[in-house]
Amino acid sequence: MSITPDQELQFGDLVTTGGGYREVSPQGQVLDVGLVSLSTGTAHPARVTVRYDRGDNSRDRLNLRIQMTFTASQSAGGGAARISRFQTDLPNGTSFAPGQIVELQIADCVTRICERTFNLGARLQVDPQFKGSQVAIPVGVDATLISTE
């Protein structure tokens, strides 16, 4: 199984005078509370592709269940900005905390490579001491194949 980050999660250039947050949705909408953006159009969700190679050209139908956890580096902007929650556009991917398990299902796969691409948004929590900067926090994804029924 492989996980490919097709696009990095970007929050853009931000500044604050008293703290707040920026939320980038999986669809690309941006919500700012207590922040000012220094540029437009630079914030966007991550795009991730999960691939499973069954190892042969069998046409047996697979229904894959994969458990994923998402983590983010602890902080950015001098330690004053951090991801407080994630959100995906997967059917069961409402908001979840870093480290929480999210299940991905790839149903009825009859090809050698079974794959699913999805968008990942997040909320960046910014403390009052944030000095302002371009913010892109690397996101790690760990995945475990649970079932190939």
N, C-alpha and C positions, 0 to 999 in steps of 0.2 A: 504494500500500500504506500502511496506517496501523497504528500500534501504540497501544493504549489501556491505560493503567494503571487497571484497574477497582478495585484495592485496593492500598494501600501496604504494603510489608514493614515490620512492626513487631516490635521486640525487647522492648518493655516497659520497666519501671523496674528498673534493675539496680544492684547494688553488689558490690564485691569487696574482699578484703583482700590478695590475692596474685596476681591475674590468673586467667584461665581463658577459657571460651567458653560461648556460648549458641548452640544450633543449633535453628532453627525449620524443620521439615520441610515439604515441599509439602502434606502432609496436615494440618498444623497441630500435630503433636506437638512438644513442647519438651524439649530435653535441656540441663541446666545442669551444667557442670563448673567448680568453683571460684567460682561466682557465687551470689548470693542475689537472688531476685526480691522487689521491694517491693510488687508487686501481682499479682493473678492474672487471667488471661484477656485480657491486653492484647497478648500476642505472637501474631502470625499471619503466614502467608505472603502474598506479593503475589499478585494475580491480574492476568493480562495477556491481552489479546485482540489477535490479529493478524488484520487484514482485508485482502483483496485484491479490488479491484473490477475485473472484466474489461472494463468499459467499454461493454458492450452486453448484450442479453438472450439471447445465444446459449446453446444447450443442449449445446454441445460439452463433452465430459468433460475436465476439467483435473486434472492431478496436479502440484501445486505443490511445489517444493522451495525453502525459504527458509533462508538462513544467518543466524544471530543471534549477536550478542555482547552480553554483559551487563557493565556497569561500575558501580562504586559510587564515591561521593565518597570521597576518601582516608581520612577519619577522622571520628570523632565523640567527644564526651565529652572535649574538650580534647586531642584527638590520640591518645588512648590506646585507641581501639576502632576496628576495621576489619573489613571482610568478607574472609575468607580463602578461601571457596569458596561456590558456589551449587549448587542442586539443583532440578530440575523434576519434574513428574509426567508429562512427555512420555515416550513409549515408549523413546526413546534418551537420556533426560535424566538420567543418573546424575550424580554430583558432578563439577563442573568449576570451574576457576579463573576469576576475573574476566578478561575479555578473550579467553577461549578460545571458539572457534567451536562453536556447537550448531546442528544441523540440525532444522528443523521441516518436516514433510510434511503437506500437506492433500490427501488422495487422493479421486478420483472426484467432484469438485465440478462440479455442473451448474447452479448458480444464479449470478446476476450477482455477488453478494457471497460470496466464499469466506472462511470464518473459522475460527479455532481459539482457544479459551480454555484457559489452563493456569495452574497455580500455580507460584510460584517461592519456594523457601525458601533459607536461607543459614546459614552459620556466622559468628557475630560473635566475633572474637578480641579479648579484653580484656587489656590490659597491667596490671601491678601498680599503676601510678600512676593508673589510672582512678578518678575521684572519685565516680562513681555518678550516674546521670541516666536520664531517659526517652530511649531510643535508637530513632531511626528514620532510617535512612540512605537517601537517595534512590538509586534504581537506574535507570541509563540502559540503554536497549535500542536497538541498531542492527541493522537487518535489510536483507538484500539478496536480491532474488528471483533464484534461480539457474536455475530451469527451470519451464516451464508445460506440459510434455508431456502 
